[in-house]
Amino acid sequence: MHAKRRCCVVQRAVAGEVFLRYDKTLVHPPSRMCLCSNMSDLPDDQIIESIRLYRETLEETKALYVGSGNVIRQSYGWASNEGAGRKAGEDSDPQSIADQMDDLHQGLLMKVFAAAVPDASSRTMEQRQLGRVLLQHLWGKSVLGSQLHEAVDWLISASKDFQWRDLVRPFVEVAAIRDRWGELETLVMRMANLLVAIDGDTSAADNANLEAMRKQMKELRGDSVPEHNSQVDSDNARDAIDWLRAEAKRLREGASVTAAEKPTVTTSAGPGKGYSSAAAKESGANQSKVAAEPVDERTPEQRLAEARGKLDQLIGLEAIKDQIQTLTNFLKMETWRQKEGLPTSRPSLHMAFVGNPGTGKTTVARIIAEIYGSLGILEKGHLVETDRSGLVAEYAGQTGPKTNAKIDEALDGVLFIDEAYTLIDENGQDQYGREAVQTLLKRMEDQRDRLIVILAGYPVEMRTMIRSNPGLSSRVGTTMHFDDYSPEDLCRIFELIAKKSKYSLPTESRRRLLRGFTYLYVNRDRHFGNGRTSRNSFERSVRRLANRLAAMTEVTRDDLTTLKADDIEVAEVTQQHLILLAADKGSVRVRCSHCEKPSVIDDQLLGTTVKCESCKEKFAADWGDPVMEMPKPGETAAKEKIPPESGEPAPKLS
C-alpha cells in the first residue's frame, strides 16, 4: 500500500457492508471525514466478531419479544378474541400483540445502548459502528458518512424518555412469559458488555454502568417468584397488554426513522442510493403502519407436524409422548373412518395431569390443544389457564357466572385448571368450590364437542379428588403421570436454555451441574422444582458470569459465551457444597447414539466425543446418568481446607 493511501489501513466487510478504519497518526484525505476520534487497540478479527455477535444479539432480542407476543396470544383466549389487549366494545386496533412486542424491543435496544455509552464525547469509532448496526436493525436502512454522528447522538437522546420498567414490563407481569426473564436479562447484559468492551478499554466508569444495569434488572424482577394466582395473573396480563397497546405506539413513533429527521438514510447498497428527508418521512410512515393479526395459513397436516415436533423436542417425558402419540393415532383413525361413512366412537377427551411442579404439564397441555386443533377436534385449539381463583368468587351467587365466563373463554379450545384439587375439600364444607365443580361438570358434558378440560395437580390429591366425585371420574377419560426429571434431564434442560442464549458448557461445568442436580434429585420432596430448578440455576449462573466479566479489562467473544465451572450455580446448593460434590472423581452411564448400547465412562469426558465399546463408533457424550458415591457435606473439608456446611443431608447413590 502506498504511504499516502494509508489513511484507510483496514477495510473489512461485515454481513456484506463495508467498514472503514482510519489511522489516527496520518493525515486524512480532505474528501473524507474521519469517524475515529478514539481508536481501538483490539485486533481487527476480534472487532469483527464483536460486531457480528452484537448483530446476532439484536436479532435474538427481537425474536424473544415477538415470540413472547405469540405466546401471550395463545395463552389468553381473550387476547385472541378481543385483539391486542382490546376489551370488548373498544375501537379495533389491527396491530397484533407480536407487533407491539416488536415495537417494545426496539425501545429496549436503544435504552441499553444509551446506558452503556452515555457520554457522547468518549464514544469510539467502534462504538459508533455498533450504533450504526443498531440503527439499521431499527430502521432497516443504513446511516453512513458524517450523518452517523448525528444519528447516534439522536439515538441516545431519544432513549432518555424510555423507562426500564416499561420496556420489560410484560416479562414481569404476564405469567405466560415470566419464565423468559433469564433469557431477557442475558441478552441485555451481553449487549452492554459488547458495547463497553469493543474498544478494548473497559474503564471504571464502564464497569459502574454495567453494575448499574445489573442492579436495575435485578430490582425490576425482584428476588422472589410471585405466588401463582390465576385470577391475579390474568388481571395483571390484561393490564399489561392494555398498557402495551398505548406504549407500543409511542415507542413506534419515537424509534422510527422520521423521529430522527436529520440523518440522511441510505440503502445498504452504498453511496448514490440515498433519498431525501421527505422520502425518509414517507418510509417512516409506511413503517409505522400496523399489520393485521396474521392468519394461520398452515394446512392441518403442517399444524399437526409442528405440534408433534414441539412435543418431540421436550426433554424426557417419554411415557407422556407415547401416550399422546397413541391418542393422536386413534383420533386420526376415527377421522378417516368418519370420511368413509363408518361407525365411529368419541371417548371422553377430558384429562388429568398428575405430577409435581415444573414437570412440563402446562407446556404439554398447550401442545395437546394444538394437536386437537390440527385434527379438527377443536376449532381453535387454544389454551386457557386458570386455577381456583379464576373459577371461585368471594360471595354467594357469583361463582357460577365466574366459572361460566372462564369456560366461555376456553370454548373451542382447552381449559387447563392447575391445582384443581383445591376445588374440593375433604369435609365437604366448601360450597363455593362445590358450585364451581358442578358448573364445570355440566359444561364438560353439554359442550364436550367444543371444550376439553385438563385437571392438573399433585398426584395424591388429584387421585383423591377424582375418586371422591363420580361425575369427575366418569368424565376424565385419560390420566397422564408426569414423573420428576432425572439429573441428566435437568442438565439437558439447562443446556437447552443456555444454547438459546449461545452459551457453551465445558467439561468441568458439566460435572458441577450433574453433581449438583443429582444431589437435589436424591434429596427431593414433593415440592422439587424440576424444570424450574434448571431455569433458576441458569439465571443464577449467568449472573455469576456477569460479575466475573465486570472485573475484566478485556472481554472476548469466548468470555461472553462460555459458562465456566466457577460460574455454575445450582439453585438451593451452596457454592461451597457444590465444589465439594465435584471434588472427587466419578463415572456416568452414557448411551451410544448409533447402537443405543450403554457404557460407563469417566465423567471428565463429558462434553467430548468418545468411542462406543460395542459398535466402535464415535459419539458425543454430552450427558449421562451418574454412577457415583458423592461426598457428604464436610466429608472432604479437611482435605480441601474448607469449613463444612451444617445441616445439609448427604445423598446416597449406588
DRENVODO-592624 format. One record per residue (C-alpha): residue number from 1; x, y, z; residue in three letters. Coordinates in steps of 0.02 Angstrom, whole numbers, plus 50000, padded with zeros to 5 digits. Layout:
# DRENVODO-592624
> nr	px	py	pz	rest
> NUM	X	Y	Z	Ala
...
//
This chain:
# DRENVODO-592624
> nr	px	py	pz	rest
> 1	50000	50000	50000	Met
> 2	50067	50173	49955	His
> 3	50112	50280	50105	Ala
> 4	49992	50419	50053	Lys
> 5	49848	50295	50047	Arg
> 6	49875	50225	50222	Arg
> 7	49729	50326	50291	Cys
> 8	49618	50175	50264	Cys
> 9	49727	50043	50344	Val
> 10	49587	49918	50372	Val
> 11	49441	49881	50260	Gln
> 12	49329	49744	50322	Arg
> 13	49160	49676	50272	Ala
> 14	49028	49628	50398	Val
> 15	48870	49548	50330	Ala
> 16	48904	49623	50159	Gly
> 17	48936	49800	50223	Glu
> 18	49100	49896	50216	Val
> 19	49178	49974	50372	Phe
> 20	49325	50095	50357	Leu
> 21	49450	50109	50496	Arg
> 22	49570	50255	50491	Tyr
> 23	49745	50276	50560	Asp
> 24	49744	50422	50682	Lys
> 25	49927	50459	50654	Thr
> 26	49908	50500	50470	Leu
> 27	49834	50647	50376	Val
> 28	49660	50607	50311	His
> 29	49611	50648	50132	Pro
> 30	49507	50807	50127	Pro
> 31	49368	50720	50034	Ser
> 32	49335	50601	50179	Arg
> 33	49278	50632	50355	Met
> 34	49366	50538	50494	Cys
> 35	49247	50443	50607	Leu
> 36	49377	50396	50735	Cys
> 37	49412	50518	50874	Ser
> 38	49463	50367	50976	Asn
> 39	49534	50205	50911	Met
> 40	49531	50028	50975	Ser
> 41	49687	49926	51004	Asp
> 42	49594	49761	50980	Leu
> 43	49637	49650	50831	Pro
> 44	49525	49678	50680	Asp
> 45	49458	49500	50681	Asp
> 46	49403	49520	50862	Gln
> 47	49314	49683	50821	Ile
> 48	49226	49599	50675	Ile
> 49	49172	49454	50787	Glu
> 50	49105	49577	50916	Ser
> 51	49003	49667	50783	Ile
> 52	48933	49503	50720	Arg
> 53	48889	49447	50895	Leu
> 54	48805	49614	50929	Tyr
> 55	48701	49597	50771	Arg
> 56	48652	49419	50818	Glu
> 57	48602	49478	50993	Thr
> 58	48490	49613	50920	Leu
> 59	48401	49480	50815	Glu
> 60	48386	49362	50965	Glu
> 61	48308	49501	51068	Thr
> 62	48182	49536	50932	Lys
> 63	48142	49350	50919	Ala
> 64	48118	49341	51108	Leu
> 65	47995	49486	51110	Tyr
> 66	47898	49434	50954	Val
> 67	47893	49252	51009	Gly
> 68	47832	49305	51181	Ser
> 69	47694	49405	51098	Gly
> 70	47636	49248	51009	Asn
> 71	47641	49151	51173	Val
> 72	47532	49284	51255	Ile
> 73	47405	49273	51113	Arg
> 74	47400	49083	51128	Gln
> 75	47391	49082	51318	Ser
> 76	47246	49202	51344	Tyr
> 77	47087	49170	51247	Gly
> 78	47028	49348	51273	Trp
> 79	47187	49412	51191	Ala
> 80	47142	49322	51030	Ser
> 81	46957	49362	51038	Asn
> 82	46975	49546	51083	Glu
> 83	47133	49587	50988	Gly
> 84	47295	49654	51058	Ala
> 85	47237	49687	51234	Gly
> 86	47075	49768	51175	Arg
> 87	46922	49746	51281	Lys
> 88	46753	49714	51207	Ala
> 89	46674	49871	51135	Gly
> 90	46836	49965	51106	Glu
> 91	46890	50027	50936	Asp
> 92	46978	49896	50833	Ser
> 93	47168	49902	50825	Asp
> 94	47233	49785	50691	Pro
> 95	47409	49778	50763	Gln
> 96	47447	49608	50838	Ser
> 97	47524	49580	51009	Ile
> 98	47679	49513	50923	Ala
> 99	47695	49677	50826	Asp
> 100	47675	49777	50985	Gln
> 101	47809	49674	51071	Met
> 102	47919	49706	50919	Asp
> 103	47897	49893	50948	Asp
> 104	47940	49871	51132	Leu
> 105	48101	49778	51094	His
> 106	48163	49925	50990	Gln
> 107	48149	50040	51140	Gly
> 108	48245	49915	51246	Leu
> 109	48389	49907	51121	Leu
> 110	48402	50096	51118	Met
> 111	48398	50105	51308	Lys
> 112	48538	49976	51326	Val
> 113	48646	50070	51201	Phe
> 114	48622	50236	51290	Ala
> 115	48654	50159	51462	Ala
> 116	48815	50077	51405	Ala
> 117	48880	50226	51304	Val
> 118	48807	50379	51391	Pro
> 119	48948	50504	51358	Asp
> 120	48949	50569	51179	Ala
> 121	49124	50641	51193	Ser
> 122	49202	50475	51240	Ser
> 123	49123	50365	51107	Arg
> 124	49246	50271	51000	Thr
> 125	49231	50236	50815	Met
> 126	49193	50053	50851	Glu
> 127	49051	50101	50968	Gln
> 128	48979	50216	50836	Arg
> 129	48986	50071	50713	Gln
> 130	48886	49968	50836	Leu
> 131	48765	50114	50841	Gly
> 132	48753	50104	50652	Arg
> 133	48714	49918	50663	Val
> 134	48579	49959	50789	Leu
> 135	48504	50095	50680	Leu
> 136	48499	49977	50532	Gln
> 137	48410	49849	50642	His
> 138	48282	49980	50695	Leu
> 139	48252	50063	50527	Trp
> 140	48301	49929	50401	Gly
> 141	48418	50058	50322	Lys
> 142	48600	50108	50347	Ser
> 143	48664	50277	50403	Val
> 144	48834	50318	50329	Leu
> 145	48961	50459	50324	Gly
> 146	48951	50618	50427	Ser
> 147	48768	50589	50472	Gln
> 148	48815	50439	50580	Leu
> 149	48873	50556	50721	His
> 150	48706	50646	50724	Glu
> 151	48607	50485	50712	Ala
> 152	48695	50406	50860	Val
> 153	48676	50567	50960	Asp
> 154	48489	50562	50921	Trp
> 155	48479	50379	50971	Leu
> 156	48549	50416	51144	Ile
> 157	48444	50572	51167	Ser
> 158	48281	50488	51115	Ala
> 159	48306	50343	51234	Ser
> 160	48306	50460	51385	Lys
> 161	48116	50460	51377	Asp
> 162	48109	50271	51390	Phe
> 163	48095	50190	51562	Gln
> 164	48174	50021	51603	Trp
> 165	48018	49961	51694	Arg
> 166	47908	49997	51543	Asp
> 167	48024	49910	51420	Leu
> 168	48023	49744	51515	Val
> 169	47852	49754	51597	Arg
> 170	47770	49609	51503	Pro
> 171	47905	49490	51564	Phe
> 172	47871	49543	51744	Val
> 173	47682	49548	51745	Glu
> 174	47622	49422	51615	Val
> 175	47633	49249	51692	Ala
> 176	47640	49159	51524	Ala
> 177	47810	49234	51482	Ile
> 178	47879	49268	51656	Arg
> 179	47995	49118	51644	Asp
> 180	48084	49203	51498	Arg
> 181	48158	49336	51609	Trp
> 182	48325	49247	51622	Gly
> 183	48344	49246	51434	Glu
> 184	48300	49430	51426	Leu
> 185	48425	49477	51561	Glu
> 186	48560	49376	51472	Thr
> 187	48532	49469	51309	Leu
> 188	48531	49640	51393	Val
> 189	48695	49611	51484	Met
> 190	48776	49534	51330	Arg
> 191	48736	49689	51227	Met
> 192	48801	49802	51364	Ala
> 193	48963	49703	51381	Asn
> 194	48992	49709	51194	Leu
> 195	48965	49897	51189	Leu
> 196	49087	49938	51327	Val
> 197	49219	49810	51279	Ala
> 198	49233	49834	51091	Ile
> 199	49360	49974	51109	Asp
> 200	49474	49862	51212	Gly
> 201	49474	49980	51360	Asp
> 202	49346	49944	51495	Thr
> 203	49358	50090	51616	Ser
> 204	49297	50108	51795	Ala
> 205	49152	50210	51727	Ala
> 206	49108	50069	51606	Asp
> 207	49107	49944	51749	Asn
> 208	48998	50061	51850	Ala
> 209	48874	50072	51706	Asn
> 210	48869	49882	51691	Leu
> 211	48842	49861	51877	Glu
> 212	48703	49989	51874	Ala
> 213	48615	49892	51735	Met
> 214	48633	49728	51831	Arg
> 215	48557	49807	51985	Lys
> 216	48418	49883	51881	Gln
> 217	48371	49715	51805	Met
> 218	48377	49630	51975	Lys
> 219	48264	49762	52053	Glu
> 220	48140	49751	51910	Leu
> 221	48119	49565	51927	Arg
> 222	48136	49551	52115	Gly
> 223	48216	49408	52211	Asp
> 224	48058	49310	52245	Ser
> 225	47946	49219	52121	Val
> 226	47766	49280	52142	Pro
> 227	47642	49155	52209	Glu
> 228	47537	49081	52070	His
> 229	47361	49150	52067	Asn
> 230	47269	49128	51904	Ser
> 231	47147	49271	51929	Gln
> 232	47283	49393	51981	Val
> 233	47393	49334	51838	Asp
> 234	47252	49358	51714	Ser
> 235	47211	49531	51781	Asp
> 236	47394	49581	51775	Asn
> 237	47407	49515	51598	Ala
> 238	47255	49617	51543	Arg
> 239	47326	49774	51623	Asp
> 240	47499	49745	51548	Ala
> 241	47431	49713	51373	Ile
> 242	47313	49861	51381	Asp
> 243	47463	49966	51429	Trp
> 244	47569	49885	51293	Leu
> 245	47447	49941	51160	Arg
> 246	47474	50125	51200	Ala
> 247	47658	50110	51243	Glu
> 248	47699	50019	51081	Ala
> 249	47625	50162	50981	Lys
> 250	47731	50289	51075	Arg
> 251	47889	50186	51053	Leu
> 252	47849	50156	50870	Arg
> 253	47841	50342	50842	Glu
> 254	47994	50377	50949	Gly
> 255	48107	50246	50868	Ala
> 256	48053	50268	50687	Ser
> 257	48164	50344	50554	Val
> 258	48055	50501	50548	Thr
> 259	48092	50537	50730	Ala
> 260	48275	50571	50690	Ala
> 261	48230	50692	50549	Glu
> 262	48409	50748	50511	Lys
> 263	48506	50590	50466	Pro
> 264	48520	50551	50282	Thr
> 265	48468	50372	50264	Val
> 266	48541	50264	50126	Thr
> 267	48516	50087	50075	Thr
> 268	48649	49960	50117	Ser
> 269	48692	49953	49931	Ala
> 270	48809	50100	49958	Gly
> 271	48828	50283	49905	Pro
> 272	48715	50353	49772	Gly
> 273	48564	50256	49835	Lys
> 274	48508	50383	49965	Gly
> 275	48345	50477	49974	Tyr
> 276	48286	50643	50043	Ser
> 277	48211	50687	50210	Ser
> 278	48039	50686	50130	Ala
> 279	48069	50511	50067	Ala
> 280	48130	50461	50240	Ala
> 281	47969	50526	50316	Lys
> 282	47866	50430	50189	Glu
> 283	47964	50272	50230	Ser
> 284	47939	50302	50415	Gly
> 285	47753	50323	50389	Ala
> 286	47745	50161	50295	Asn
> 287	47847	50076	50430	Gln
> 288	47730	50136	50566	Ser
> 289	47577	50061	50482	Lys
> 290	47516	49916	50583	Val
> 291	47483	49746	50512	Ala
> 292	47330	49643	50544	Ala
> 293	47337	49491	50654	Glu
> 294	47420	49358	50547	Pro
> 295	47308	49223	50475	Val
> 296	47366	49045	50503	Asp
> 297	47387	48979	50326	Glu
> 298	47460	48811	50377	Arg
> 299	47371	48653	50324	Thr
> 300	47305	48536	50459	Pro
> 301	47447	48417	50417	Glu
> 302	47576	48554	50442	Gln
> 303	47498	48607	50607	Arg
> 304	47499	48428	50669	Leu
> 305	47680	48402	50615	Ala
> 306	47735	48561	50703	Glu
> 307	47643	48516	50863	Ala
> 308	47718	48342	50860	Arg
> 309	47889	48420	50830	Gly
> 310	47869	48529	50985	Lys
> 311	47824	48375	51086	Leu
> 312	47974	48278	51024	Asp
> 313	48090	48421	51070	Gln
> 314	48039	48415	51252	Leu
> 315	48169	48340	51368	Ile
> 316	48117	48173	51445	Gly
> 317	47931	48135	51463	Leu
> 318	47947	47979	51355	Glu
> 319	47794	47895	51430	Ala
> 320	47690	48052	51404	Ile
> 321	47748	48066	51223	Lys
> 322	47698	47885	51188	Asp
> 323	47529	47910	51269	Gln
> 324	47494	48067	51166	Ile
> 325	47550	47982	51006	Gln
> 326	47433	47836	51038	Thr
> 327	47288	47953	51070	Leu
> 328	47330	48054	50915	Thr
> 329	47336	47898	50807	Asn
> 330	47167	47843	50873	Phe
> 331	47086	48011	50835	Leu
> 332	47161	48012	50660	Lys
> 333	47091	47839	50629	Met
> 334	46919	47894	50687	Glu
> 335	46928	48043	50567	Thr
> 336	46968	47926	50422	Trp
> 337	46825	47809	50470	Arg
> 338	46706	47956	50476	Gln
> 339	46756	48008	50300	Lys
> 340	46720	47831	50240	Glu
> 341	46549	47830	50322	Gly
> 342	46600	47700	50451	Leu
> 343	46540	47698	50633	Pro
> 344	46649	47800	50750	Thr
> 345	46667	47817	50936	Ser
> 346	46706	47977	51032	Arg
> 347	46784	47939	51200	Pro
> 348	46795	48071	51334	Ser
> 349	46946	48180	51295	Leu
> 350	46948	48266	51464	His
> 351	47110	48228	51557	Met
> 352	47200	48232	51722	Ala
> 353	47384	48280	51730	Phe
> 354	47465	48222	51892	Val
> 355	47641	48267	51944	Gly
> 356	47750	48383	52043	Asn
> 357	47780	48565	51993	Pro
> 358	47894	48603	51846	Gly
> 359	47868	48438	51755	Thr
> 360	47801	48517	51595	Gly
> 361	47613	48496	51623	Lys
> 362	47565	48667	51555	Thr
> 363	47681	48651	51405	Thr
> 364	47610	48480	51360	Val
> 365	47433	48546	51381	Ala
> 366	47469	48684	51255	Arg
> 367	47538	48557	51131	Ile
> 368	47386	48445	51154	Ile
> 369	47274	48594	51116	Ala
> 370	47371	48623	50954	Glu
> 371	47356	48438	50908	Ile
> 372	47169	48438	50936	Tyr
> 373	47154	48598	50835	Gly
> 374	47252	48522	50689	Ser
> 375	47144	48365	50691	Leu
> 376	46984	48466	50686	Gly
> 377	46930	48403	50857	Ile
> 378	46933	48584	50918	Leu
> 379	46901	48734	50805	Glu
> 380	47033	48849	50880	Lys
> 381	47148	48738	50980	Gly
> 382	47199	48873	51105	His
> 383	47238	48850	51289	Leu
> 384	47162	48946	51435	Val
> 385	47250	48926	51602	Glu
> 386	47164	48952	51768	Thr
> 387	47153	48888	51947	Asp
> 388	47032	48903	52092	Arg
> 389	47046	49093	52098	Ser
> 390	46989	49104	51916	Gly
> 391	46832	49000	51949	Leu
> 392	46776	49034	52127	Val
> 393	46706	49203	52181	Ala
> 394	46708	49282	52353	Glu
> 395	46521	49298	52376	Tyr
> 396	46371	49183	52358	Ala
> 397	46292	49180	52187	Gly
> 398	46447	49241	52095	Gln
> 399	46542	49078	52073	Thr
> 400	46427	49005	51940	Gly
> 401	46439	49157	51824	Pro
> 402	46626	49171	51853	Lys
> 403	46656	48989	51811	Thr
> 404	46545	49001	51656	Asn
> 405	46639	49155	51597	Ala
> 406	46805	49064	51609	Lys
> 407	46732	48914	51515	Ile
> 408	46664	49030	51380	Asp
> 409	46840	49097	51358	Glu
> 410	46904	48920	51329	Ala
> 411	46768	48861	51209	Leu
> 412	46838	48777	51052	Asp
> 413	46998	48752	51149	Gly
> 414	47069	48678	51309	Val
> 415	47035	48737	51486	Leu
> 416	47185	48696	51597	Phe
> 417	47146	48702	51784	Ile
> 418	47302	48699	51891	Asp
> 419	47292	48635	52070	Glu
> 420	47116	48576	52030	Ala
> 421	47107	48477	52193	Tyr
> 422	47084	48642	52288	Thr
> 423	46906	48649	52220	Leu
> 424	46853	48504	52332	Ile
> 425	46886	48492	52518	Asp
> 426	46882	48331	52617	Glu
> 427	46744	48383	52737	Asn
> 428	46628	48446	52601	Gly
> 429	46605	48618	52681	Gln
> 430	46670	48718	52533	Asp
> 431	46506	48766	52449	Gln
> 432	46590	48888	52328	Tyr
> 433	46713	48758	52266	Gly
> 434	46572	48632	52251	Arg
> 435	46470	48755	52147	Glu
> 436	46618	48781	52030	Ala
> 437	46639	48594	52007	Val
> 438	46454	48566	51971	Gln
> 439	46453	48707	51843	Thr
> 440	46609	48635	51764	Leu
> 441	46538	48458	51756	Leu
> 442	46381	48516	51668	Lys
> 443	46477	48614	51537	Arg
> 444	46601	48471	51512	Met
> 445	46456	48359	51464	Glu
> 446	46344	48484	51372	Asp
> 447	46485	48553	51265	Gln
> 448	46600	48405	51252	Arg
> 449	46620	48439	51065	Asp
> 450	46685	48615	51097	Arg
> 451	46778	48600	51261	Leu
> 452	46915	48491	51333	Ile
> 453	46960	48511	51516	Val
> 454	47128	48461	51590	Ile
> 455	47137	48449	51779	Leu
> 456	47313	48461	51850	Ala
> 457	47395	48445	52020	Gly
> 458	47494	48340	52143	Tyr
> 459	47472	48150	52119	Pro
> 460	47394	48103	52286	Val
> 461	47275	48250	52295	Glu
> 462	47218	48226	52115	Met
> 463	47180	48041	52139	Arg
> 464	47081	48082	52295	Thr
> 465	46985	48219	52205	Met
> 466	46936	48112	52055	Ile
> 467	46888	47960	52158	Arg
> 468	46782	48063	52278	Ser
> 469	46674	48135	52138	Asn
> 470	46583	48011	52025	Pro
> 471	46548	48148	51898	Gly
> 472	46732	48184	51876	Leu
> 473	46786	48002	51872	Ser
> 474	46662	47965	51733	Ser
> 475	46713	48114	51628	Arg
> 476	46901	48111	51647	Val
> 477	46948	47978	51520	Gly
> 478	47138	47993	51524	Thr
> 479	47262	48016	51665	Thr
> 480	47442	48061	51624	Met
> 481	47578	48042	51755	His
> 482	47721	48168	51746	Phe
> 483	47874	48097	51833	Asp
> 484	48010	48205	51908	Asp
> 485	48153	48247	51790	Tyr
> 486	48311	48144	51815	Ser
> 487	48478	48231	51847	Pro
> 488	48526	48202	51666	Glu
> 489	48362	48278	51606	Asp
> 490	48388	48430	51718	Leu
> 491	48560	48454	51641	Cys
> 492	48489	48441	51465	Arg
> 493	48356	48571	51507	Ile
> 494	48493	48686	51574	Phe
> 495	48594	48663	51415	Glu
> 496	48442	48691	51304	Leu
> 497	48411	48859	51388	Ile
> 498	48595	48901	51378	Ala
> 499	48606	48861	51192	Lys
> 500	48462	48978	51154	Lys
> 501	48570	49117	51225	Ser
> 502	48727	49049	51138	Lys
> 503	48816	48989	51294	Tyr
> 504	48930	48837	51293	Ser
> 505	48972	48720	51436	Leu
> 506	49148	48649	51454	Pro
> 507	49178	48482	51538	Thr
> 508	49205	48543	51716	Glu
> 509	49048	48649	51708	Ser
> 510	48951	48494	51656	Arg
> 511	49022	48395	51801	Arg
> 512	48969	48525	51928	Arg
> 513	48794	48537	51854	Leu
> 514	48770	48349	51855	Leu
> 515	48834	48331	52033	Arg
> 516	48726	48474	52096	Gly
> 517	48567	48413	52011	Phe
> 518	48600	48236	52069	Thr
> 519	48611	48297	52248	Tyr
> 520	48446	48390	52232	Leu
> 521	48361	48243	52147	Tyr
> 522	48412	48117	52281	Val
> 523	48351	48231	52420	Asn
> 524	48194	48294	52332	Arg
> 525	48020	48303	52406	Asp
> 526	47852	48341	52327	Arg
> 527	47899	48524	52309	His
> 528	48051	48484	52200	Phe
> 529	48061	48618	52065	Gly
> 530	48108	48504	51918	Asn
> 531	48124	48609	51759	Gly
> 532	48108	48771	51857	Arg
> 533	48263	48720	51954	Thr
> 534	48359	48710	51790	Ser
> 535	48299	48880	51734	Arg
> 536	48335	48961	51902	Asn
> 537	48508	48883	51903	Ser
> 538	48543	48951	51729	Phe
> 539	48491	49126	51777	Glu
> 540	48600	49123	51932	Arg
> 541	48747	49057	51833	Ser
> 542	48731	49197	51706	Val
> 543	48734	49325	51846	Arg
> 544	48893	49249	51915	Arg
> 545	48969	49259	51742	Leu
> 546	48918	49443	51730	Ala
> 547	49003	49480	51896	Asn
> 548	49161	49392	51839	Arg
> 549	49166	49488	51674	Leu
> 550	49142	49654	51763	Ala
> 551	49315	49635	51840	Ala
> 552	49400	49602	51673	Met
> 553	49480	49738	51569	Thr
> 554	49464	49645	51404	Glu
> 555	49312	49538	51362	Val
> 556	49315	49419	51214	Thr
> 557	49177	49326	51124	Arg
> 558	49228	49166	51214	Asp
> 559	49212	49256	51381	Asp
> 560	49035	49310	51336	Leu
> 561	48980	49138	51278	Thr
> 562	49063	49016	51398	Thr
> 563	48994	48968	51569	Leu
> 564	49148	48908	51660	Lys
> 565	49147	48796	51813	Ala
> 566	49160	48942	51934	Asp
> 567	49010	49023	51851	Asp
> 568	48897	48874	51882	Ile
> 569	48771	48895	52022	Glu
> 570	48640	48765	52063	Val
> 571	48484	48829	52149	Ala
> 572	48472	48776	52333	Glu
> 573	48652	48712	52336	Val
> 574	48786	48824	52410	Thr
> 575	48942	48857	52307	Gln
> 576	49046	48780	52445	Gln
> 577	48946	48620	52440	His
> 578	48946	48616	52250	Leu
> 579	49136	48621	52249	Ile
> 580	49141	48475	52370	Leu
> 581	49018	48375	52266	Leu
> 582	49129	48392	52112	Ala
> 583	49294	48366	52203	Ala
> 584	49306	48177	52185	Asp
> 585	49313	48076	52026	Lys
> 586	49156	47994	51961	Gly
> 587	49079	47898	51817	Ser
> 588	48924	47916	51710	Val
> 589	48824	47795	51606	Arg
> 590	48804	47857	51427	Val
> 591	48711	47784	51280	Arg
> 592	48784	47768	51105	Cys
> 593	48685	47867	50976	Ser
> 594	48720	47732	50845	His
> 595	48683	47565	50928	Cys
> 596	48591	47627	51084	Glu
> 597	48704	47519	51194	Lys
> 598	48752	47593	51364	Pro
> 599	48929	47610	51428	Ser
> 600	49012	47686	51581	Val
> 601	49142	47823	51559	Ile
> 602	49238	47944	51670	Asp
> 603	49133	48099	51696	Asp
> 604	49285	48204	51649	Gln
> 605	49243	48152	51470	Leu
> 606	49075	48240	51473	Leu
> 607	49058	48360	51328	Gly
> 608	49183	48264	51221	Thr
> 609	49175	48131	51086	Thr
> 610	49200	47952	51145	Val
> 611	49210	47781	51062	Lys
> 612	49071	47655	51091	Cys
> 613	49133	47492	51165	Glu
> 614	49002	47392	51071	Ser
> 615	48993	47461	50893	Cys
> 616	49161	47554	50897	Lys
> 617	49078	47710	50826	Glu
> 618	49114	47882	50898	Lys
> 619	48975	47984	50977	Phe
> 620	48955	48142	51080	Ala
> 621	48947	48109	51268	Ala
> 622	48851	48266	51314	Asp
> 623	48772	48200	51474	Trp
> 624	48745	48037	51565	Gly
> 625	48667	47955	51718	Asp
> 626	48783	47973	51868	Pro
> 627	48862	47816	51937	Val
> 628	48950	47879	52091	Met
> 629	48950	47899	52279	Glu
> 630	48953	48084	52313	Met
> 631	49039	48152	52469	Pro
> 632	48940	48209	52618	Lys
> 633	48950	48393	52661	Pro
> 634	49109	48418	52761	Gly
> 635	49175	48245	52724	Glu
> 636	49322	48312	52624	Thr
> 637	49329	48479	52713	Ala
> 638	49493	48438	52797	Ala
> 639	49570	48385	52633	Lys
> 640	49508	48540	52542	Glu
> 641	49533	48654	52694	Lys
> 642	49355	48716	52675	Ile
> 643	49243	48730	52830	Pro
> 644	49098	48607	52816	Pro
> 645	48921	48665	52791	Glu
> 646	48798	48620	52928	Ser
> 647	48626	48549	52914	Gly
> 648	48639	48476	52737	Glu
> 649	48592	48293	52716	Pro
> 650	48706	48184	52612	Ala
> 651	48645	48097	52455	Pro
> 652	48658	47909	52447	Lys
> 653	48688	47846	52272	Leu
> 654	48726	47669	52221	Ser
//
